[in-house]
Amino acid sequence: MFKVGITRDTQRADGTSIFDPAALEIFTQAGLDAEFLADDVKEVTAAQAAQYDALCVFNPKVTAATLAGADRRVKIIARMGVGYDSVDVAACTANGVILTNTPDGVRRPVATTILLLILALSMRNFVVATAYSKTEALQAAAFGMLILAEPVSTAGVAAIVIGTIGVLLISLKGSARLEQDGALKSFLFGWMEKSALIGIGSGALFAVSAIGFRAASLSLGEDVLPLAAATTLVHAIVLQIALMLVYLLWREPGEINRVIAAWRPGLVVGFASAAGSAGWFTAMALMTAAYVRMLGMSEMIFTFLMSYLVFREKPSRTEIIGVVVLLAGILLGLAVRK
């Protein structure tokens, strides 16, 4: 059974956890075994790394010695807090251990995301779920036709299908079915995996959001579409801020001060995120959402290049074929868009 260890310093003085009970309930519902470490340690030991598949760490250090044991079991370390200076990144990379990090602001909501990542890894199909979420472009084409009456040309649909096939080929390396069923069967029936269905559902929500944002921008009747996109974006951001503020005041009043204290890095991240969103909103105001989201699949190519050039991971044959097919789909989409 996939086992998760949580450092004991994530408990309050009264013994309760900083995690929302609903977050910890995820493990129970998935049939996973999660527990707090027996001791409140300054450094995670090799013995503890041999007991758990995943570790959720707050203050304790994770060193090369932590991962040096021959019986090491841990596959992912989720570090909560600003930065990851307390974790030996080089040792994690050398031992193939995934490292995630979350800022300390709004600690518990973000901690829930960490737990979901661990849950996805326990399915051994996190890559698959991410890849199937990229079916968003296909779904955006369907929703765009139904909601906005914006049909995509036959050549455009072909380009989106080709690009999606490329993404799914890239994802085969992360499929739990690959070794057992082979590449062809995994490709044809991989969508039946639970994580793939979660990814498809995620893609559907992204597609509906994209169509909604485009519809909102077009409904303003602005002659200058980038201005309409900016107006829509501002309303969306204000709504998100208001909803998050209400949630924090309701459920996490103490976290407001933490957010204010981290305003400097938060401001940088906020501006970067807003700039990225501005690009998406402007593109979707100018062009059919399906084509925009198809071009967005190019991120898989950059992810592939990063894994090869930075992390020196050897690509598989299906990954290389997938990148070529994805690139072909994107180029075809750029050629036939209208």
Secondary structure, 3 states (H helix, E strand, C coil): CCEEEECHHHECCCCCECCCHHHHHHHHHCCCEEEECCCCCCECCHHHHCCCCEEEECCCEECCCCCCCCCCCCCEEEEECCCCCCECHHHHHHCCCEEEEECCCCHHHHHHHHHHHHHHHHCCCHHHHHHHHCCHHHHHHHHHHHHCCCCCCHHHHHHHHHHHHHHHHHHHHHCCCHHHHHHHHHHHHHHHCHHHHHHHHHHHHHHHHHHHHHHHHHHCCCCCHHHHHHHHHHHHHHHHHHHHHHHHHHHCCCHHHHHHHCHHHHHHHHHHHHHHHHHHHHHHHHCCHHHHHHHHCCHHHHHHHHHHHCCCCCCCHHHHHHHHHHHHHHHHHHHHCC
